Amino acid sequence: MSTPGIEYSLNLSFTAKDLAAIAAAQAKVVIAKPADKTNQKPNVAWLAFDPMQNNDIAWEEIYGLYASNVAMEDGAEISKSSVVNPAVPGKVYNLLPDGAFGSPENGGTPDSFTVLNQYQNSKGYMVVGLTQDAKIGGEIVTGNAISAANVMLQNTAVMTPFTTVFIWLQSKIKSNSVCTKVTSPMTEVTFGGDVVSRSYRYDAETGMFLTA
């Protein structure tokens, strides 16, 4: 469960040798978050960036919603046709027949975000998900998606954000894109309670990130 208003921070460090190998492989650092109680593995690359020796990433537990016509194919960049930012947890948002999100209504699930799809198109479904802002080295990244799900007409999606993040290295990947094929070991980093800041270093022998 996330707590609005708390800022979390993650520091990732690499050696010069690590950076040379990563650049040669044209890989990026990828950070992703789960948003589904039943499947807590992410399916969207929230942040993907070229690392430096020390990398500071920060974010607050404030979320938005989006709707998109994107195809759920690996590598597809998520373009957003409708957005709500910020969104209110515990409420229901209708994706209306005109394609816009309506005002938040009662009837949602506590600590989750619910979308009812009332938008009719030729596919019979829309992709909806959560967005979250971040800072990488002080540079603000606004509105990147952290999740994506196909939602059929007159069906609902219930999205529950977690403070857990996954980090790994991967080539040919971009921020804010569908990521269903992870090609490297993933490191799970858990925040929550009094734990709001974590530091990790890359370990080339295992391909994982270890506590610094």
Secondary structure, DSSP 8 states (H G I E B T S, - for coil): ---TT-EEEEEEE--HHHHHHHHHTTEEEEEE----SS--S--EE-EEE---SEEEEEEES--EEEEE-----TT-B---SEEESS--TT-EEEE-TTSSB---BS---TTSEEEEE----TTSEEEEEEEEEEEETTEEEEEEES--EEEETT-EEEE---S-EEEEEEES--TTEE-----S--EEE--BTTB-EEEEEEETTTTEEEE-
